Amino acid sequence: MKTVIWKFHGKFLACLSIFILLAACQHLPPAPNPADAAAADHLLQLIDQRLDVAPMVAKAKWNSGGAVNDPPREQLILDAVTAQASGLDAVFVRRFFQAQFDASKALQLGLHAQWQQQGAGKFSDAPDLGRDVRPLLDRLTPQLIASLRQLQPLLAEPGMRNYIESRSVSIVRADFDGLPRRMAVAGLFAN
């Protein structure tokens, strides 16, 4: 009798497991088509490149004693970027670029905290913000805008948000603990 009960119990658990697995698969959003996935990946690569500049900014500001947070400069850049991105939703553009600023600042502040804890002095290889760093950012900005232009209509597609969030983990590597990456990617979405 025990053998019959165990066989029934085992079959029941196997069927239940299959049922749960199938039910879970029904709720997975569809993956984007290859062209849309490539557009999302390209934007994530650009976000990674932009975050990769943050350590240079952090070194320059560490050496100069300049504040990481510079709201007047951010406002000037946001106004300029919004003007450059004509045809795109201005609120979307501002939210995206503000998220890039915030992600970069989070990374810079993390580095500054680390250097302060280590008692680091001035860096001999710190770049000049105007000469070395801003030209890099100025080259990335139009590429980011072009990529946003291509991707914005796709963001509402089923599965695109999940795709971007999951792919960002492997593509956006220029951060400590994932916080700057999550901040940068969150700028693509209203909520």
Secondary structure, 3 states (H helix, E strand, C coil): CHHHHHHHHHHHHHHHHHHHHHHHHHCCCCCCCHHHHHHHHHHHHHHHHHHHHHHHHHHHHHHHCCCCCCHHHHHHHHHHHHHHCCCCCHHHHHHHHHHHHHHHHHHHHHHHHHHHHHCCCCCCCCCCHHHHHHHHHHHHHHHHHHHHHHHHHHCCCCCHHHHHHHHHHHHCCCCCCCHHHHHHHHCCCCC
